């Protein structure tokens, strides 16, 4: 590892000032991703600015009935919060599906959203990777890509985003708040991540030097009947090969409201807008759910060894929405 300096920030302004004073500095939350990447040489910051002790560790109601989650709230505390479990169950389920208990105790909400891909070519500094070294190539396209993107990829990168939490937050229309030296800003979760295009190394729309401070969940009655389902290659701690976050409101046998996001299929959590539009007013049955999934996945462009994901995701969408519909009918 490269030697690095360390500072502990005690307020947001101080954290921004410390980062701004060193172009090679990085914010440090729980360190569950960044420190691993430092050990392998993928990340080589000259200084770490520890933000864990900033006063951003609360979960509180908003004036309009939503929830405001601080960026340093741990994944464990988020999943255990009674209002999260009651009003946004898909989010609690997504967090519990990610990582081990020990890692969830350390990982933070802000850090989880900014974690980087687990593509083996990205994490191996002996291999070319356009995310790590722009213009060096994407060997995954011709190489190992069984868990890579089938939606929204490009000839420059086919890696997927690893966050479970991000998939649920995307389905629930969460909004990310941040601070910069020039003032505050916010982004919808669905707009936080950049399309991969020809600049896969530029992963988010956050301004340079921005610090995520909060994530806000808007009031959404539909979210009370929501679910997160993850498929992985082993039952214990593992990243998804496909996941679905869904919320469904059924009235008189028809879809009144639906929210749907897919995970492990693209470089970012994938909001399934096409499927949502197809389901508006449709019968709440397996045939309609399958047709909506097919409409969303019509844009899929799988590689030779990950075409299974298209079938997997179709079946997963149908299964989760059917379960929610049956639950609503009881």
N, C-alpha and C positions, 0 to 999 in steps of 0.2 A: 504494500500500500504506500502511496505517496504520503509523506508527512503533511499534517494539516494543523491549522490553528483552530481554537474552539472558543466560542463566546456564548454565554447564556443571556438571552434577552428577557427583560422584565416587563416591557410594554411594547405595543405594536410599533409605535414611532421609533423606539430604540432598535427593534428588530430590522425595520426597513433601513435605518441609517447604517447599521452594521453591514447589511448585505450590500448596500449601495457603495460602501467604502472599499469593497474588494470585488472586482469583476469575476473572480474565480470562487466566490463564496456560494454556499447553498444553505437553505433552511433545513433543519433537522427536526423531525417530529419523533415518531417512535423508532425510526431507523430500520424498520423491518425489511425495506427494499433498498434504500440508499446505501446502507452499510454493506449489504451483500454485494452490491455493484461496485463499491469501493474496493472490496477485497479482491474482486476479479479484474480490476483495472478498467472497467467500463466507465465508471465515474471517478474523477480525480480532482475533487475540489481542494482548493488551497485553505479554505476555512469553512467551518460549520457554525451556523448560528442556530442555537438550540431554542426552539419556540415552545417547548412543552409546558413551561411555567407561565405562559401568557394567560391572561384572564379570559380564555376562550373555551372553557371546559364545561359550559352549562347547556342544558336543554330546557327551553322555556316556551310557553305559548305566545303566539303573536296576537295582535289586536283583532285580526280578522278570523281567528280560530285555527291558524296553522301552528306549526312548530318551528322553532329556530334552534339549530344545532350548532354548537361551537366547533371550530375546526380542530381543537385539541381533545375533544371528547374521544375516549377510546372506543374501539369497535365493541368491546365487551359491554361497556356502559350504554352504548346506543342500543344494542340488541336487547338489553335487560330493562330498558326504560318502559314503565307501564303504559304511557301514552303512545309510544311508538308501537308497542305490541298490540294495543287496542285499536288504534286508528290507522296504522300503516303496517299491518302484519307482514306484507311482502318484504318490507325493508328489514325487519328483525330476522326473518327467515334467510334473507340474502346474506346478512352479516354472519349469521351462525353457520352458513354453508361455506364460508371462506376461512381458510387457514386453520390453525390449531388454537386451542384455548389460550396457550401461552402467548402466541403471536397476537391474538385479538386483545389481550390485556395490554399490549404495548402499542399496537398500530392505532393511528389516529384517523379521524374522518377526512381531514384535508390531505393527509399523506396517502390514504387509500385511493383517493381520486386521481392522484398524480403519480401512482406507481407506474412503472414502465413494463413493456412487454416481456414475457418469459421466452420468447423465441430463442432457440439455442444458438442461432447465428449472431443474434444481438449480444448475448451474454458471453460469447467466446471471442476474445479480442484477437485471436489468430485468424478469424474468418472475416471476409468483407461483410459489410452491412450498411445500407444507406441511412438507417436511423442513427448509427454510431459515427460513420464516416460518410457524409453525403457524397454521392457519385461513385462509391466503391462497388455497388451492385447489390443484388438480392439473391443469394444462392438458394434460398428456400424455394424459389419458384421451380427450380429443377431438382432440388434436393428433398430434405425432410420437411414435409408440410402437411402431415395428416391432421394437425390441429390448427391449421391456419385459416385465413379469411375466405369466405365464399361470397360476401357482400362488400361492396365499396372499396375493394382493393385496387391496386394499380401495378403496372410493370415495375414500380420502384419499391414496393413493399407489400407483403401479404400477411404480416403479423397481426395478431389479435390483441385487444385490450384485455387484461386479466381480471379486472375488478368485478366482483359480484355486487357489491354495494352500489356501484355506478349504474348497473342495469336497473335495479329497483328504483333508484333516485330518478333515472331518466323516465321510467314509466310513470312516476308520480309527479312529474313536472316540477321537480325541485329547482331552486335557483341558488347559484353560488355567489356569495359576496366576497369581495377582496379589497385590500388596501394597497396603494402604491405611494411613492413619494409625492405624486401629483394629486392624490386624493382617492376616494373610494370608487368602486364600480361593481357591477354585477353581470352575471351571464346565466341564462337558463342552462341547466345541466345538459340538455340536448344540444346546446350550441357551444359547450365548453371545449369540445375536442374538434380539431381541424380534420377535414377530409384528408386522406393520406396523399393523394395527388402525386406531384413530383417533389414534394418537400416532406418526406416522412419524419425527418428529424425535428420538425416544428409540430409538436403534438397538440398544443392547446392554443386557445385564443387569449389566454392571460397576457397582459402586458409584461414586459421584462421587469423583473424585480418584484412582481406582485406576490402578496401573501394572502392566501385564502383565510378568511376570518370566520365565516359562517356558511351553513347550508340551510336554506329555508324550505320547508315543506308547506305548500299552500293547503288551505282547507279543501278537502275533497271527499265528500260522503262515499263515493265509489271505492275509495281506497280501503275502507273498512272490510270489504270483501275482496281481498287481494291475496296473491300467492306467488312465491318464488320457487321454481323447480330447477334443479341443477343436475346435469348428467356429467359424470367424470369416470375416469378409467379405473379407479379403485374407490372403495367405500370410505377410506380414511382421507385425510387432508390431501387435496389435489385440486389443480385448476380445472375449470370447466372445459368440456369439449362442446358443450352447448347448454344454454340456460334460457329461461323465460321468466319475466316478471309480468304479471297480468292482474288487472282489476276489472271487475265486471258488475254492472247493474242491470238486472233483468226485470222488466215489468210486462205483465200480461203475455209472457212467453217470448218477448222480443228484446233485443239488445237496446237498452236505453242509453248506456254509457259504457265505454270500454277503454282501457289503457293497456298498451302492450309494448314491451321492449325485449330485445333478444341479446344474449351475451355469447361471447366466444365465436362470433361469426364475422367480425369486422374489427377495424383498428380502433373503434370506439363502441360504447354501448349503442345498440341499433334500435332507434324508435321506429316501430312498425306502423307508420302512418298509413300506408296503403291498406294494410289489413284492418286498421281501425275504421277507415272510411268504408271499406267493404262491409263491415259488420253493423254500421249505423242503421238501426231499425230492422235488421235481419232477424230471422228466427234464431233463438238461442239453442241451436242444436249442432250436433257434430258435423252435419253436412255443410252448414254455413261456416263453421269454424274452419273446416278443411279448405273450403273455397277461399276464405280470407287468407289463410296461410299460403295457399298456392299463389295468390295474387302478390303477396309480399315477396315470396321466394322466386318469382319469375325473373327477378333481376339478378339472381345468384349466378356467379361465374366460378364454379369450383375448379380446382386443379385435379390432376389425375388421382391423387390419393386422399382427397378430402370430400369427394362427392357424396359420401355417406351423410355428411352434415345436412344436406338439403332434406333428405328423408327424415333424419333424426329431428330436425327442427319442426318440420310439418307435423310429425306425430306428437312432439312435445307441446306445441301450441294447442292442438286439438285436445290433448289429454288435460292440460291445465284449465282451459276454458270450459271444457265439459264438466270437470269437477266443480268449478265455481258456479256453473249454471245449475247443476244438481243441488248444490248447497243452497242456492237461492230459492229453489222450488220446495224445499222442505218446510 
